[in-house]
Amino acid sequence: MHGSRVAVSAVVFALVGCAPLPGTNSGANAPVISEPAAAAIAPPIVQVRDYWRSSTIAIVAWDEDAAEFGLRTSVTRLGTLVGGQRFGDHRLYVTPFLSRDMGGFKYATAAKGELLVNAGTQKDVYACFYGQTCSPMVAEGVRIPDALLRANRDSLVVTFYPALQQPWSITLRRELINAYLEKVDSVAAVMTSVASR
């Protein structure tokens, strides 16, 4: 993994028969990919990607030194969120390399053991088209309900459960979540206003 702000707890992975069920305490000691003290952290990168002739506008956000994971969604020209399998979902993306290095995952949970929908693999041909920094060209991940992302007042920890190895977690900083949601709401408001004219 690259980036000075991605810190992984030292853990010896041991093979086990199967992954623990959601809501169990097995993930309590999972290695966590998170950020150090906020004093040295740059503001999150949030990009609005308005593709020519596209019916949606994409919003992608990540921390500068941790592009291996971040948040993404799309807003229609009518101002509504598009989430895929569940209306209004956001996508927590992770690079295939990060996922592989941590043991992959069969499922993930957030908050109080809430099971998150697997979002599959997504390619992004415009990963480096907007600005000087790039998001991943290929990513996998899970969907996070809009209500869950907004209700959490602190950083949000998502725990991934591999088939054979110990669980691992990603921490989304509240600053990243806030900057991302602010941009999502702003784009949605503009689209709603334009559509109502």
ZIZISUL-V349110 format. One record per backbone hydrogen bond with DSSP energy under -0.5 kcal/mol. NH is the residue of the N-H (numbers start at 1). CO is the residue of the C=O. E is the energy in kcal/mol with one decimal. If there is no record, write none. Layout:
BEGIN
nh->NH co->CO e->E
nh->NH co->CO e->E
END
This chain:
BEGIN
nh->6 co->3 e->-1.3
nh->7 co->5 e->-0.9
nh->7 co->34 e->-1.1
nh->11 co->9 e->-0.6
nh->13 co->11 e->-0.7
nh->16 co->164 e->-1.7
nh->24 co->21 e->-1.7
nh->27 co->24 e->-0.6
nh->28 co->25 e->-1.9
nh->29 co->26 e->-0.6
nh->30 co->27 e->-1.7
nh->31 co->167 e->-0.9
nh->33 co->169 e->-3.3
nh->34 co->7 e->-0.9
nh->34 co->32 e->-0.8
nh->40 co->37 e->-1.2
nh->41 co->38 e->-1.6
nh->45 co->62 e->-3.2
nh->46 co->44 e->-0.6
nh->47 co->60 e->-3.2
nh->49 co->47 e->-0.6
nh->49 co->58 e->-3.4
nh->50 co->48 e->-0.7
nh->51 co->49 e->-1.0
nh->54 co->51 e->-1.9
nh->57 co->75 e->-2.6
nh->58 co->49 e->-2.2
nh->59 co->73 e->-2.7
nh->60 co->47 e->-2.4
nh->61 co->71 e->-2.8
nh->62 co->45 e->-2.2
nh->63 co->66 e->-0.6
nh->63 co->69 e->-0.5
nh->66 co->63 e->-2.3
nh->69 co->66 e->-1.3
nh->70 co->93 e->-1.6
nh->71 co->61 e->-2.6
nh->72 co->91 e->-1.6
nh->73 co->59 e->-1.9
nh->74 co->82 e->-1.0
nh->75 co->57 e->-2.6
nh->76 co->80 e->-3.1
nh->77 co->55 e->-1.3
nh->79 co->76 e->-1.7
nh->82 co->74 e->-2.9
nh->83 co->81 e->-0.5
nh->85 co->83 e->-0.8
nh->89 co->86 e->-1.7
nh->90 co->144 e->-2.6
nh->91 co->72 e->-3.0
nh->92 co->90 e->-0.5
nh->92 co->142 e->-3.1
nh->93 co->70 e->-2.1
nh->93 co->91 e->-0.8
nh->94 co->140 e->-3.3
nh->95 co->68 e->-2.0
nh->99 co->95 e->-2.4
nh->100 co->96 e->-2.5
nh->101 co->97 e->-2.7
nh->102 co->98 e->-1.6
nh->103 co->100 e->-1.3
nh->104 co->99 e->-3.9
nh->106 co->161 e->-3.2
nh->107 co->161 e->-1.1
nh->108 co->116 e->-0.6
nh->109 co->159 e->-2.5
nh->110 co->114 e->-1.8
nh->111 co->157 e->-0.7
nh->113 co->111 e->-1.2
nh->114 co->110 e->-2.0
nh->116 co->108 e->-2.7
nh->117 co->143 e->-0.6
nh->119 co->141 e->-2.9
nh->120 co->141 e->-0.6
nh->122 co->139 e->-3.2
nh->124 co->137 e->-3.0
nh->127 co->124 e->-1.3
nh->129 co->126 e->-1.4
nh->130 co->126 e->-0.6
nh->131 co->129 e->-0.6
nh->135 co->127 e->-1.6
nh->136 co->67 e->-0.5
nh->139 co->122 e->-2.4
nh->140 co->94 e->-2.9
nh->141 co->120 e->-0.6
nh->142 co->92 e->-1.8
nh->143 co->117 e->-2.9
nh->144 co->90 e->-3.3
nh->149 co->145 e->-2.2
nh->150 co->146 e->-2.1
nh->151 co->147 e->-2.3
nh->152 co->148 e->-1.5
nh->156 co->172 e->-2.3
nh->157 co->155 e->-0.5
nh->158 co->156 e->-0.5
nh->158 co->170 e->-2.8
nh->159 co->109 e->-2.6
nh->160 co->168 e->-3.9
nh->161 co->107 e->-3.0
nh->162 co->160 e->-0.6
nh->168 co->160 e->-2.1
nh->169 co->31 e->-3.4
nh->170 co->158 e->-2.6
nh->171 co->33 e->-2.8
nh->172 co->156 e->-3.2
nh->172 co->170 e->-0.6
nh->173 co->171 e->-0.7
nh->177 co->173 e->-2.3
nh->178 co->174 e->-3.0
nh->179 co->175 e->-2.2
nh->180 co->176 e->-2.4
nh->181 co->177 e->-2.9
nh->182 co->178 e->-2.4
nh->183 co->179 e->-1.7
nh->184 co->180 e->-2.4
nh->185 co->181 e->-2.8
nh->186 co->182 e->-1.9
nh->187 co->183 e->-2.6
nh->188 co->184 e->-2.5
nh->189 co->185 e->-2.3
nh->190 co->186 e->-2.2
nh->191 co->187 e->-2.6
nh->192 co->188 e->-2.4
nh->193 co->189 e->-2.3
nh->194 co->190 e->-2.5
nh->195 co->191 e->-2.5
nh->196 co->192 e->-1.5
nh->197 co->194 e->-1.0
END
